[in-house]
Amino acid sequence: MRTPAFGWRDYWRMLTSGRPWLPWRYFREAHAFDLRRGTDTHARIPKADFGAEPPGFAEGTFYMASWTSEIDWAFRETRTLLGEDFDAFAFVDVGCGKGKAVLRWTELRAAAGSAQRVHGLDYHAPLVAIARRNHEKLFGNPGFLSAEGAETFDFAPLGGRVLCYLYNPFGAGLMRRFLTRLRELDVVLIYNHPAEEATLREMGYVALRTKRGDCPNAHTVIYANRRQPAN
Ligand SMILES: C[S@@+](CC[C@H](N)C(=O)[O-])C[C@H]1O[C@@H](n2cnc3c(N)ncnc32)[C@H](O)[C@@H]1O
């Protein structure tokens, strides 16, 4: 995998992209996370730089880290939503990339005194290697981060309840196959940049909370397959 350097040119590209607010937003929501912690999550990896192509590559998106405030919002909302059941759900970032959501979720979980299990999987092994290094740096261990695809990761050992985190990892066909695999489980699903919302609804998922921002990265919906919609 090629890891392109990140620098002022990238900020210039953002500034001249027609969204003058983007450089500051990017700094606050992505770059600052790494500067504070010494981790490597914020620089995106286009698909052309992935190198070896894992199975299902054509249906996958490129790597880009979730914005910090989206993860924070999702944590607060799912804690409120699930109440005392929260810890019984295993958190799984499906398409974890360099591990940003896993790292932030683990910090928030510790601050809240929660014992929830936290996992991440990505079909591209070099990204998972970076995620493990980041986890080791912050928490002293490589975490539960697997080089596995959404179609092969074994959810059975996690018990019947999963809290999936997806930041627009793949298209409609794979989303349908992935949700079919989870059919027997009690699923709460955090969907950041929910490009395949229609597929979730078609598969019987109900939106319980919605945060609408001014761009796709700031749009997150929390769905579930076995819960009632919020009033
Ligand atoms: C937009 S990035 C999200 C990264 C991370 N979840 C975050 O929020 O910071 C999407 C990720 O999904 C991964 N991905 C795409 N298709 C996948 C698949 N079939 N199985 C597992 N991971 C996949 C890509 O490698 C990429 O790292």
The ligand as an SDF file (V2000), in Angstrom:
LIG
                    3D

 27 29  0  0  0  0  0  0  0  0999 V2000
  -14.5280    5.4420    4.7080 C   0  0  0  0  0  0  0  0  0  0  0  0
  -13.4180    4.2330    5.4010 S   0  0  0  0  0  0  0  0  0  0  0  0
  -13.9600    4.2230    7.1050 C   0  0  0  0  0  0  0  0  0  0  0  0
  -12.8290    4.0030    8.1290 C   0  0  0  0  0  0  0  0  0  0  0  0
  -13.2320    3.9000    9.5970 C   0  0  0  0  0  0  0  0  0  0  0  0
  -14.4190    3.0880    9.7820 N   0  0  0  0  0  0  0  0  0  0  0  0
  -13.4590    5.2370   10.2510 C   0  0  0  0  0  0  0  0  0  0  0  0
  -14.6190    5.5190   10.5180 O   0  0  0  0  0  0  0  0  0  0  0  0
  -12.5190    5.9860   10.4940 O   0  0  0  0  0  0  0  0  0  0  0  0
  -14.1340    2.7230    4.7270 C   0  0  0  0  0  0  0  0  0  0  0  0
  -13.3000    1.4920    5.0050 C   0  0  0  0  0  0  0  0  0  0  0  0
  -14.0610    0.3310    4.6370 O   0  0  0  0  0  0  0  0  0  0  0  0
  -13.1400   -0.6710    4.2320 C   0  0  0  0  0  0  0  0  0  0  0  0
  -13.8940   -1.6890    3.4670 N   0  0  0  0  0  0  0  0  0  0  0  0
  -14.4620   -1.5650    2.2460 C   0  0  0  0  0  0  0  0  0  0  0  0
  -15.0540   -2.7310    1.8850 N   0  0  0  0  0  0  0  0  0  0  0  0
  -14.8850   -3.6070    2.9030 C   0  0  0  0  0  0  0  0  0  0  0  0
  -15.2590   -4.9560    3.1200 C   0  0  0  0  0  0  0  0  0  0  0  0
  -15.9610   -5.6700    2.2240 N   0  0  0  0  0  0  0  0  0  0  0  0
  -14.9230   -5.5430    4.2890 N   0  0  0  0  0  0  0  0  0  0  0  0
  -14.2170   -4.8490    5.2240 C   0  0  0  0  0  0  0  0  0  0  0  0
  -13.8060   -3.5740    5.0580 N   0  0  0  0  0  0  0  0  0  0  0  0
  -14.1440   -2.9390    3.9200 C   0  0  0  0  0  0  0  0  0  0  0  0
  -12.1040    0.1110    3.4190 C   0  0  0  0  0  0  0  0  0  0  0  0
  -10.8810   -0.6010    3.3340 O   0  0  0  0  0  0  0  0  0  0  0  0
  -11.9880    1.4100    4.2520 C   0  0  0  0  0  0  0  0  0  0  0  0
  -10.9410    1.3160    5.1790 O   0  0  0  0  0  0  0  0  0  0  0  0
  1  2  1  0
  2  3  1  0
  2 10  1  0
  3  4  1  0
  4  5  1  0
  5  6  1  0
  5  7  1  0
  7  8  2  0
  7  9  1  0
 10 11  1  0
 11 12  1  0
 11 26  1  0
 12 13  1  0
 13 14  1  0
 13 24  1  0
 14 15  1  0
 14 23  1  0
 15 16  2  0
 16 17  1  0
 17 18  1  0
 17 23  2  0
 18 19  1  0
 18 20  2  0
 20 21  1  0
 21 22  2  0
 22 23  1  0
 24 25  1  0
 24 26  1  0
 26 27  1  0
M  CHG  2   2   1   9  -1
M  END
$$$$
